[in-house]
Each structure stands twice: as C-alpha cells, then as structure tokens.
Amino acid sequence: MYKNSLRYWICQIAGWGTWILLNIIIVYQFAAEYFLKPETKKHLFFFSLFLVFLWSVLSTHLLRVALKKLNWIKLTSGKIALIFIFGTLVTGVVAFYGATYTEHLSGYSFDQFEINERKTKAEDLEKELKINGTAYYNYEKNSSLDSAGYLASVKIKKATSWYRNKEGKWQFEEQRKGRELQGFIIECIMISLWLLIYLVWHYIEKNNKDRLDKLRLEGVVKSLELKTIKSHINPHFIFNALNSIRALVDENPERARTAITELSNILRSSLKADTLETVPLQQELDIVQDYLALEHMRFEERLSIEMDIDPETLAQPLPPMMLQTLVENAIKHGISKNIDGGLIRVCSLFKNGQHELIVQNSGHLTELKLAGNSGFGIQSTQDRLNLLYQGKALFEIKNIAGNMVESKIIMPALPALSFS
C-alpha cells in the first residue's frame, strides 16, 4: 500500500511539474518580454505557476478519492464515460478558479499587476497624444462629436483596455475577450489527459492482476490435482508391495527381511518424490528395480526382467512414480494373469529429438481395456502427462507382436537433471 501511494505521488508531482516546466520553457522562448520583465512581474509569474501546480495536484487528488469511493472499475463503460466528462468539468472548475481566486486573495496577482501596468501605459498614451488634463473623454457634448477626442479615447482603450468615463475616472474593460475561457479550456484538457491516463493505467493493472490471479489459481488447481493423483498412486503401490512381502514371511524369513529393507528404500524415495514435479530417470529406475526385486521373490522363475536403457537418458526428467506405475500395471494386468508368468522389458531411448520410455509385458489387452478402462494407473499416467506437459507428451498402450503389451510415453527431451 505504501509503495503504491509513493508511486502515485511521484507520478502526480512529476506529471504536473512537467506541465509547469513546459509553460516556463515556452515563455522563455517566445514571450520573455511580456511575462518576465520587469523583475517584479517575473516573480508574480512564477508565483502564479506555483498556484496552478498546487491546485492541479489538489483537484486531481480529490478526483482520485471520488473515483475510489465510486469503485469506478466495476462500473459499466457508459457510466465511466459520464464520470469522465463530469469529473473533467468539475475538476477543471476547481483547479482553474481555485488558483485564480487564491492568487487574487493573496495580493500577489500577476493579472492585477498586468492591469495596473496597462493603466500606466494608458496614462503615458495620454501624454504622448498631448491630451492629458483635457476633457477629451467628453467627445459627445451638446449633441456634437469631437472626432479628435473620440479617436484618442478609442486608441487608448483598444491598446490598454482602460478608458475615462464621463466623470473623467479611469475604468477597465478587457478588450481581449475569451482569455479566461481559453485558460479554463486548457486546464480541462490537461485534467482530461490526467484522468484518461489514470483510468487506462488502473484498467491495465486490474487486467494484469486478474490474469496473475487466474494463473495462480490454475497453478493451485494443478498442484492439487497432482497431489490427488499421487495420493492414489502411493497407497496402491504399498498395498501390492506388502502383499509380496506377506507371501515371503513364512516361506523365507531371510528374504522377507531383505524385502522389507527394499520396501523401506522404495518408500523413502517415494516420499521424497512426492514433493517434486519431476525426478531424473535414474532415481525412478532405482525404485522400479527395488519393486521388481520384490515381485521377483513372489513370481520367482515365472518373471523375466530385461532392461534396455540408453545411459544418456538417465538424467532425463520425468514425473515421479510414473515408470513404477507402468511397471506395476504390467505386473498386475499382465504377468499375474498368466499361469506361466512372462517378461517385463523396460526401455529408455532418444528418438527424433524426444525421450521415449517403453514398458513391455507378456499378455494381451482386451477391447474394453483398449477403450480406456484399464485401471487407475493408466488413467493417472495420462492425467499427469496432460498437466505437466500441456499436450506436448504422448501416452499410448497397445498390443504388439509376440503376445506382448506395450506402454509407451513420448516426452520432450529436456535439460538433464542432477541425481547425485
């Protein structure tokens, strides 16, 4: 809040200060004789600009307060247009006439000094025309016209806006009509520019904030979805692993102890992976090898394992527990369904600039499973790939030659991860 307030006041002072500076530059370049001489008039000119600066800042700040009270950002475009017009006119009146009346009340009025200066000029013209002390102003007398007096009076009035009435007293009547209106219009134009910049700035800022909020929300949703998927993966894996160990407890206690150690390694790696979006392939292979070691104790010679891993792919990132899910799925729906067991083959390679991860197992997919009802593990794999790679990764599962089922993931080849 403090940062926004400071930025606002810096923009206020810098913006109106630039407008005042532009006025000073124009005067020095084109009207120095009129505004800056004599020295007293120069001081009054700068005082007048200072009041314009103060009232412009004050009036536009009050306009900002009113806009915030109205909560304009939530209004319709028609109402904002009305606020723009009405706000410009009202603020223009406050700024222009506030500065004008403050100047007159202070006694240091540039306009008053100029009026007095013109009166002196009018008196000098009387002397120049050699009519001072005469009744030339009574050019209409006894229904006759004194043409010389009339011309002198017109000349003085036109040049200075001063003239003598019938009693010989000086009167002021501004000859340059519309001067005050011109000043007011210029002030309104500047305020309309201020208001336009203010509205556009905050409209863009609101759009950016809404976009960031939407991205944050999407990120939270994505994170929750991934956590939900993982929360389903881990219990499923533990359940199957414990079943494998239970089968060994009576038959081979020593191997069961070894299996418990392997399971603890898997769980430790799984818990660490649960907090990460991606892990190196090597780390995932460690989990898979421990899992297959547990399953091999259960299936014994009925389970054959082959690994075909390109060493250059070991540092490639992939979603944690994804490969283990595919291997687990191959065991559950492939090997365990065959009385004679079968083969599990895990392959990792680069092809056409992409990383291919393949799990093959003995077995056969039914038409129902091919239609997409092959269990949570397969669905979770597809969901995670969609979330993490935004459609840039491909997952497919199909029957291949040799009574085998192939699960293939094709992912973009990414910069290598460290797995030390």
ROMI-372878 format. One record per residue (C-alpha): chain; x, y, z. Coordinates in steps of 0.1 Angstrom, whole numbers, padded with zeros to 4 digits, m for minus. Example, Ala and Ser with C-alpha at 12.3 -4.5 7.8 and 13.67 -1.06 7.14 Angstrom:
residues 2
+----+-------+-------+-------+
: ch :    c1 :    c2 :    c3 :
+----+-------+-------+-------+
:  A :  0123 : m0045 :  0078 :
:  A :  0137 : m0011 :  0071 :
+----+-------+-------+-------+
end
This chain:
residues 420
+----+-------+-------+-------+
: ch :    c1 :    c2 :    c3 :
+----+-------+-------+-------+
:  A :  0000 :  0000 :  0000 :
:  A :  0028 :  0024 :  0009 :
:  A :  0047 :  0016 : m0023 :
:  A :  0016 :  0023 : m0044 :
:  A :  0009 :  0056 : m0026 :
:  A :  0045 :  0067 : m0030 :
:  A :  0044 :  0058 : m0067 :
:  A :  0012 :  0078 : m0071 :
:  A :  0026 :  0109 : m0055 :
:  A :  0057 :  0107 : m0076 :
:  A :  0036 :  0105 : m0107 :
:  A :  0015 :  0134 : m0096 :
:  A :  0044 :  0157 : m0089 :
:  A :  0064 :  0146 : m0119 :
:  A :  0034 :  0149 : m0143 :
:  A :  0021 :  0184 : m0132 :
:  A :  0057 :  0195 : m0127 :
:  A :  0064 :  0186 : m0163 :
:  A :  0034 :  0207 : m0175 :
:  A :  0046 :  0237 : m0155 :
:  A :  0081 :  0233 : m0168 :
:  A :  0068 :  0232 : m0204 :
:  A :  0050 :  0265 : m0197 :
:  A :  0082 :  0281 : m0184 :
:  A :  0102 :  0269 : m0215 :
:  A :  0076 :  0284 : m0239 :
:  A :  0076 :  0317 : m0220 :
:  A :  0114 :  0319 : m0221 :
:  A :  0115 :  0311 : m0258 :
:  A :  0086 :  0332 : m0271 :
:  A :  0072 :  0356 : m0245 :
:  A :  0100 :  0366 : m0222 :
:  A :  0094 :  0404 : m0227 :
:  A :  0058 :  0401 : m0217 :
:  A :  0060 :  0377 : m0187 :
:  A :  0094 :  0382 : m0173 :
:  A :  0100 :  0419 : m0173 :
:  A :  0103 :  0438 : m0150 :
:  A :  0117 :  0416 : m0122 :
:  A :  0085 :  0421 : m0101 :
:  A :  0063 :  0407 : m0129 :
:  A :  0087 :  0377 : m0133 :
:  A :  0083 :  0368 : m0096 :
:  A :  0045 :  0371 : m0099 :
:  A :  0045 :  0349 : m0130 :
:  A :  0063 :  0321 : m0111 :
:  A :  0040 :  0325 : m0081 :
:  A :  0010 :  0321 : m0104 :
:  A :  0025 :  0289 : m0119 :
:  A :  0032 :  0276 : m0084 :
:  A : m0005 :  0281 : m0075 :
:  A : m0016 :  0264 : m0108 :
:  A :  0007 :  0234 : m0098 :
:  A : m0008 :  0232 : m0063 :
:  A : m0044 :  0234 : m0073 :
:  A : m0039 :  0209 : m0102 :
:  A : m0024 :  0184 : m0078 :
:  A : m0051 :  0190 : m0051 :
:  A : m0080 :  0189 : m0075 :
:  A : m0069 :  0157 : m0093 :
:  A : m0062 :  0141 : m0060 :
:  A : m0098 :  0149 : m0048 :
:  A : m0109 :  0134 : m0082 :
:  A : m0090 :  0102 : m0074 :
:  A : m0106 :  0100 : m0040 :
:  A : m0140 :  0103 : m0056 :
:  A : m0132 :  0077 : m0082 :
:  A : m0121 :  0052 : m0055 :
:  A : m0153 :  0059 : m0035 :
:  A : m0174 :  0052 : m0066 :
:  A : m0154 :  0020 : m0072 :
:  A : m0154 :  0030 : m0109 :
:  A : m0135 : m0001 : m0121 :
:  A : m0167 : m0022 : m0116 :
:  A : m0190 :  0003 : m0134 :
:  A : m0202 : m0001 : m0170 :
:  A : m0185 :  0017 : m0198 :
:  A : m0214 :  0041 : m0202 :
:  A : m0212 :  0052 : m0166 :
:  A : m0174 :  0055 : m0168 :
:  A : m0178 :  0079 : m0198 :
:  A : m0202 :  0101 : m0178 :
:  A : m0178 :  0101 : m0149 :
:  A : m0150 :  0111 : m0173 :
:  A : m0170 :  0141 : m0187 :
:  A : m0184 :  0152 : m0154 :
:  A : m0152 :  0147 : m0135 :
:  A : m0132 :  0167 : m0160 :
:  A : m0155 :  0197 : m0159 :
:  A : m0159 :  0198 : m0121 :
:  A : m0122 :  0193 : m0115 :
:  A : m0114 :  0219 : m0142 :
:  A : m0135 :  0244 : m0124 :
:  A : m0119 :  0236 : m0090 :
:  A : m0084 :  0238 : m0104 :
:  A : m0087 :  0269 : m0126 :
:  A : m0108 :  0291 : m0104 :
:  A : m0092 :  0278 : m0072 :
:  A : m0058 :  0290 : m0085 :
:  A : m0073 :  0323 : m0098 :
:  A : m0090 :  0333 : m0066 :
:  A : m0061 :  0322 : m0044 :
:  A : m0039 :  0345 : m0065 :
:  A : m0062 :  0375 : m0061 :
:  A : m0068 :  0369 : m0024 :
:  A : m0030 :  0367 : m0018 :
:  A : m0024 :  0402 : m0031 :
:  A :  0003 :  0388 : m0054 :
:  A : m0017 :  0386 : m0086 :
:  A :  0000 :  0385 : m0119 :
:  A : m0032 :  0396 : m0137 :
:  A : m0037 :  0426 : m0113 :
:  A : m0001 :  0436 : m0119 :
:  A : m0007 :  0435 : m0157 :
:  A : m0039 :  0455 : m0153 :
:  A : m0021 :  0482 : m0133 :
:  A :  0007 :  0481 : m0159 :
:  A : m0018 :  0488 : m0187 :
:  A : m0032 :  0517 : m0167 :
:  A :  0003 :  0532 : m0166 :
:  A :  0005 :  0527 : m0203 :
:  A : m0029 :  0544 : m0208 :
:  A : m0016 :  0575 : m0188 :
:  A :  0015 :  0575 : m0209 :
:  A : m0006 :  0574 : m0241 :
:  A : m0025 :  0605 : m0229 :
:  A :  0008 :  0623 : m0225 :
:  A :  0020 :  0611 : m0258 :
:  A : m0012 :  0623 : m0275 :
:  A : m0009 :  0656 : m0255 :
:  A : m0045 :  0652 : m0242 :
:  A : m0037 :  0647 : m0205 :
:  A : m0056 :  0672 : m0184 :
:  A : m0082 :  0678 : m0212 :
:  A : m0118 :  0667 : m0213 :
:  A : m0112 :  0646 : m0245 :
:  A : m0133 :  0618 : m0230 :
:  A : m0163 :  0641 : m0234 :
:  A : m0162 :  0637 : m0271 :
:  A : m0200 :  0637 : m0271 :
:  A : m0211 :  0671 : m0259 :
:  A : m0242 :  0691 : m0267 :
:  A : m0252 :  0665 : m0293 :
:  A : m0219 :  0672 : m0312 :
:  A : m0190 :  0648 : m0317 :
:  A : m0154 :  0658 : m0311 :
:  A : m0137 :  0634 : m0335 :
:  A : m0102 :  0640 : m0322 :
:  A : m0113 :  0632 : m0286 :
:  A : m0132 :  0601 : m0299 :
:  A : m0102 :  0587 : m0318 :
:  A : m0079 :  0593 : m0288 :
:  A : m0103 :  0575 : m0264 :
:  A : m0107 :  0546 : m0288 :
:  A : m0069 :  0543 : m0293 :
:  A : m0062 :  0542 : m0256 :
:  A : m0090 :  0518 : m0248 :
:  A : m0080 :  0494 : m0276 :
:  A : m0043 :  0494 : m0266 :
:  A : m0048 :  0491 : m0228 :
:  A : m0084 :  0483 : m0221 :
:  A : m0085 :  0514 : m0199 :
:  A : m0107 :  0545 : m0206 :
:  A : m0121 :  0575 : m0188 :
:  A : m0158 :  0577 : m0182 :
:  A : m0178 :  0609 : m0184 :
:  A : m0167 :  0620 : m0150 :
:  A : m0131 :  0615 : m0160 :
:  A : m0124 :  0585 : m0138 :
:  A : m0104 :  0556 : m0152 :
:  A : m0124 :  0524 : m0160 :
:  A : m0111 :  0490 : m0171 :
:  A : m0129 :  0469 : m0197 :
:  A : m0110 :  0438 : m0210 :
:  A : m0107 :  0440 : m0248 :
:  A : m0093 :  0405 : m0253 :
:  A : m0125 :  0386 : m0248 :
:  A : m0124 :  0349 : m0241 :
:  A : m0090 :  0350 : m0224 :
:  A : m0104 :  0335 : m0192 :
:  A : m0124 :  0308 : m0211 :
:  A : m0092 :  0299 : m0230 :
:  A : m0074 :  0293 : m0197 :
:  A : m0102 :  0272 : m0184 :
:  A : m0104 :  0251 : m0215 :
:  A : m0066 :  0244 : m0214 :
:  A : m0069 :  0234 : m0178 :
:  A : m0098 :  0210 : m0186 :
:  A : m0078 :  0195 : m0215 :
:  A : m0049 :  0188 : m0191 :
:  A : m0072 :  0172 : m0165 :
:  A : m0089 :  0151 : m0191 :
:  A : m0054 :  0138 : m0201 :
:  A : m0047 :  0131 : m0164 :
:  A : m0080 :  0113 : m0160 :
:  A : m0075 :  0092 : m0192 :
:  A : m0040 :  0081 : m0181 :
:  A : m0054 :  0073 : m0146 :
:  A : m0083 :  0052 : m0159 :
:  A : m0062 :  0033 : m0186 :
:  A : m0034 :  0027 : m0161 :
:  A : m0057 :  0011 : m0135 :
:  A : m0077 : m0008 : m0161 :
:  A : m0045 : m0024 : m0174 :
:  A : m0033 : m0030 : m0139 :
:  A : m0066 : m0047 : m0130 :
:  A : m0064 : m0069 : m0161 :
:  A : m0028 : m0079 : m0153 :
:  A : m0038 : m0087 : m0117 :
:  A : m0068 : m0107 : m0128 :
:  A : m0045 : m0126 : m0152 :
:  A : m0020 : m0133 : m0125 :
:  A : m0047 : m0144 : m0101 :
:  A : m0060 : m0168 : m0128 :
:  A : m0026 : m0182 : m0133 :
:  A : m0020 : m0186 : m0096 :
:  A : m0054 : m0203 : m0093 :
:  A : m0046 : m0226 : m0122 :
:  A : m0013 : m0234 : m0105 :
:  A : m0030 : m0243 : m0073 :
:  A : m0056 : m0264 : m0091 :
:  A : m0028 : m0282 : m0110 :
:  A : m0008 : m0288 : m0078 :
:  A : m0039 : m0302 : m0060 :
:  A : m0047 : m0324 : m0090 :
:  A : m0011 : m0338 : m0090 :
:  A : m0012 : m0344 : m0052 :
:  A : m0046 : m0361 : m0056 :
:  A : m0032 : m0384 : m0082 :
:  A : m0001 : m0392 : m0062 :
:  A : m0022 : m0399 : m0031 :
:  A : m0038 : m0426 : m0051 :
:  A : m0006 : m0440 : m0065 :
:  A :  0013 : m0444 : m0033 :
:  A : m0013 : m0465 : m0012 :
:  A : m0018 : m0487 : m0043 :
:  A :  0019 : m0494 : m0046 :
:  A :  0023 : m0501 : m0008 :
:  A : m0007 : m0525 : m0008 :
:  A :  0009 : m0546 : m0036 :
:  A :  0044 : m0545 : m0021 :
:  A :  0031 : m0556 :  0013 :
:  A :  0012 : m0585 : m0003 :
:  A :  0045 : m0596 : m0019 :
:  A :  0063 : m0595 :  0014 :
:  A :  0035 : m0613 :  0032 :
:  A :  0039 : m0642 :  0008 :
:  A :  0076 : m0645 :  0019 :
:  A :  0073 : m0643 :  0056 :
:  A :  0066 : m0680 :  0062 :
:  A :  0085 : m0694 :  0032 :
:  A :  0117 : m0674 :  0035 :
:  A :  0121 : m0651 :  0065 :
:  A :  0156 : m0640 :  0055 :
:  A :  0143 : m0630 :  0021 :
:  A :  0114 : m0613 :  0038 :
:  A :  0138 : m0591 :  0058 :
:  A :  0156 : m0582 :  0027 :
:  A :  0123 : m0574 :  0010 :
:  A :  0114 : m0551 :  0040 :
:  A :  0147 : m0533 :  0035 :
:  A :  0140 : m0529 : m0002 :
:  A :  0104 : m0517 :  0006 :
:  A :  0118 : m0491 :  0030 :
:  A :  0141 : m0478 :  0003 :
:  A :  0112 : m0475 : m0021 :
:  A :  0090 : m0457 :  0004 :
:  A :  0118 : m0433 :  0013 :
:  A :  0123 : m0425 : m0024 :
:  A :  0086 : m0423 : m0029 :
:  A :  0081 : m0398 :  0000 :
:  A :  0109 : m0376 : m0014 :
:  A :  0095 : m0378 : m0049 :
:  A :  0060 : m0368 : m0037 :
:  A :  0072 : m0333 : m0032 :
:  A :  0087 : m0329 : m0067 :
:  A :  0073 : m0323 : m0101 :
:  A :  0100 : m0343 : m0119 :
:  A :  0129 : m0365 : m0110 :
:  A :  0158 : m0380 : m0130 :
:  A :  0152 : m0413 : m0148 :
:  A :  0180 : m0429 : m0127 :
:  A :  0161 : m0422 : m0095 :
:  A :  0129 : m0436 : m0109 :
:  A :  0148 : m0467 : m0121 :
:  A :  0161 : m0473 : m0086 :
:  A :  0125 : m0475 : m0074 :
:  A :  0115 : m0498 : m0102 :
:  A :  0144 : m0522 : m0097 :
:  A :  0136 : m0525 : m0060 :
:  A :  0099 : m0531 : m0068 :
:  A :  0108 : m0557 : m0094 :
:  A :  0131 : m0574 : m0069 :
:  A :  0102 : m0577 : m0046 :
:  A :  0079 : m0591 : m0073 :
:  A :  0106 : m0615 : m0084 :
:  A :  0106 : m0630 : m0050 :
:  A :  0069 : m0637 : m0054 :
:  A :  0070 : m0649 : m0090 :
:  A :  0105 : m0664 : m0089 :
:  A :  0114 : m0680 : m0123 :
:  A :  0080 : m0671 : m0138 :
:  A :  0091 : m0634 : m0140 :
:  A :  0118 : m0624 : m0165 :
:  A :  0132 : m0589 : m0165 :
:  A :  0151 : m0571 : m0192 :
:  A :  0165 : m0535 : m0191 :
:  A :  0174 : m0516 : m0222 :
:  A :  0184 : m0482 : m0210 :
:  A :  0204 : m0457 : m0230 :
:  A :  0229 : m0442 : m0205 :
:  A :  0224 : m0407 : m0220 :
:  A :  0187 : m0408 : m0209 :
:  A :  0195 : m0414 : m0172 :
:  A :  0195 : m0377 : m0164 :
:  A :  0162 : m0370 : m0183 :
:  A :  0134 : m0356 : m0161 :
:  A :  0101 : m0374 : m0158 :
:  A :  0072 : m0373 : m0133 :
:  A :  0080 : m0393 : m0101 :
:  A :  0065 : m0428 : m0097 :
:  A :  0053 : m0427 : m0133 :
:  A :  0076 : m0455 : m0146 :
:  A :  0069 : m0475 : m0114 :
:  A :  0032 : m0472 : m0121 :
:  A :  0035 : m0486 : m0156 :
:  A :  0057 : m0515 : m0143 :
:  A :  0032 : m0522 : m0115 :
:  A :  0004 : m0521 : m0140 :
:  A :  0022 : m0546 : m0163 :
:  A :  0027 : m0570 : m0133 :
:  A : m0009 : m0567 : m0122 :
:  A : m0027 : m0569 : m0155 :
:  A : m0001 : m0589 : m0175 :
:  A :  0022 : m0612 : m0156 :
:  A : m0001 : m0621 : m0128 :
:  A : m0028 : m0631 : m0152 :
:  A : m0006 : m0657 : m0169 :
:  A : m0001 : m0691 : m0152 :
:  A :  0034 : m0692 : m0167 :
:  A :  0042 : m0656 : m0158 :
:  A :  0061 : m0637 : m0185 :
:  A :  0086 : m0610 : m0195 :
:  A :  0089 : m0574 : m0183 :
:  A :  0111 : m0552 : m0206 :
:  A :  0119 : m0516 : m0197 :
:  A :  0134 : m0494 : m0225 :
:  A :  0146 : m0458 : m0225 :
:  A :  0160 : m0440 : m0256 :
:  A :  0161 : m0408 : m0276 :
:  A :  0143 : m0408 : m0309 :
:  A :  0136 : m0379 : m0332 :
:  A :  0147 : m0354 : m0305 :
:  A :  0123 : m0369 : m0280 :
:  A :  0126 : m0391 : m0250 :
:  A :  0108 : m0424 : m0253 :
:  A :  0101 : m0446 : m0223 :
:  A :  0087 : m0480 : m0230 :
:  A :  0074 : m0508 : m0208 :
:  A :  0065 : m0541 : m0225 :
:  A :  0050 : m0571 : m0208 :
:  A :  0036 : m0605 : m0217 :
:  A : m0001 : m0605 : m0220 :
:  A : m0030 : m0592 : m0241 :
:  A : m0052 : m0562 : m0238 :
:  A : m0089 : m0568 : m0242 :
:  A : m0111 : m0544 : m0263 :
:  A : m0125 : m0530 : m0231 :
:  A : m0091 : m0520 : m0218 :
:  A : m0081 : m0506 : m0251 :
:  A : m0111 : m0483 : m0249 :
:  A : m0096 : m0467 : m0218 :
:  A : m0108 : m0487 : m0189 :
:  A : m0075 : m0503 : m0179 :
:  A : m0074 : m0490 : m0143 :
:  A : m0064 : m0460 : m0123 :
:  A : m0026 : m0464 : m0130 :
:  A : m0031 : m0459 : m0167 :
:  A : m0056 : m0430 : m0163 :
:  A : m0033 : m0413 : m0138 :
:  A : m0004 : m0415 : m0162 :
:  A : m0024 : m0398 : m0189 :
:  A : m0037 : m0371 : m0165 :
:  A : m0002 : m0363 : m0151 :
:  A :  0013 : m0360 : m0186 :
:  A : m0015 : m0336 : m0196 :
:  A : m0010 : m0315 : m0166 :
:  A :  0028 : m0314 : m0167 :
:  A :  0035 : m0311 : m0204 :
:  A :  0003 : m0293 : m0216 :
:  A : m0003 : m0317 : m0246 :
:  A :  0033 : m0320 : m0256 :
:  A :  0037 : m0356 : m0243 :
:  A :  0020 : m0387 : m0258 :
:  A :  0010 : m0418 : m0239 :
:  A : m0003 : m0450 : m0256 :
:  A : m0009 : m0486 : m0246 :
:  A : m0014 : m0513 : m0273 :
:  A : m0009 : m0549 : m0282 :
:  A :  0022 : m0557 : m0302 :
:  A :  0036 : m0588 : m0319 :
:  A :  0047 : m0618 : m0297 :
:  A :  0016 : m0617 : m0274 :
:  A :  0030 : m0586 : m0257 :
:  A :  0015 : m0553 : m0245 :
:  A :  0034 : m0521 : m0249 :
:  A :  0030 : m0489 : m0228 :
:  A :  0049 : m0460 : m0244 :
:  A :  0054 : m0425 : m0232 :
:  A :  0069 : m0399 : m0256 :
:  A :  0081 : m0368 : m0238 :
:  A :  0100 : m0337 : m0249 :
:  A :  0137 : m0341 : m0244 :
:  A :  0146 : m0316 : m0216 :
:  A :  0178 : m0304 : m0200 :
:  A :  0193 : m0331 : m0178 :
:  A :  0187 : m0332 : m0140 :
:  A :  0212 : m0340 : m0114 :
:  A :  0206 : m0372 : m0094 :
:  A :  0236 : m0371 : m0072 :
+----+-------+-------+-------+
end
